[in-house]
Amino acid sequence: MPIRVTLDQLIVKKGLKARDLAAEVGLSETQLSLFRSGKVKGIRFRTLAKLCAALECRPGDLLDYDFDPADLAAVEED
């Protein structure tokens, strides 16, 4: 998938533990782990906002995109 979650790099950069971040934003460690690994299909904006507030970052700091021409083809098919 061309969308990559870059949360791990930010956690390391901030010197945090994932367990502490999960507790601060009100997620289970399992939920945060699934997001960190990119194994979720979506995230609520409220959860994204909580992560950004806790990490003092913007949504773009948590996600990255690798261009894939197939994404454009999928739009044309809809």
C-alpha positions, -999 to 999 in steps of 0.1 A, spaced: 0 0 0 14 34 -9 3 50 24 29 44 51 26 50 88 57 68 101 47 69 137 76 47 149 101 72 137 84 100 156 81 79 188 119 73 187 126 109 178 106 121 208 121 95 231 87 80 241 75 45 248 46 33 227 29 20 259 30 56 274 17 71 242 -12 46 240 -22 55 276 -20 92 269 -43 91 239 -66 65 253 -58 36 230 -50 1 239 -14 -10 232 -28 -34 206 -47 -7 187 -16 15 187 5 -14 175 -19 -22 146 -17 15 135 21 16 138 24 -15 116 0 -2 90 -24 -31 95 -55 -8 99 -77 3 70 -85 36 86 -82 59 116 -107 82 132 -99 119 129 -103 122 166 -77 96 173 -54 112 148 -59 145 165 -51 130 199 -19 115 185 -9 148 170 -16 166 203 4 141 223 33 142 199 31 179 191 30 172 154 8 174 123 -10 145 106 16 145 77 43 137 103 25 104 110 18 93 74 37 93 42 27 84 6 46 66 -21 31 74 -56 15 45 -73 0 50 -107 -26 23 -99 -42 48 -75 -52 70 -104 -65 40 -123 -87 31 -93 -102 66 -93 -110 64 -130 -128 31 -125 -152 45 -99 
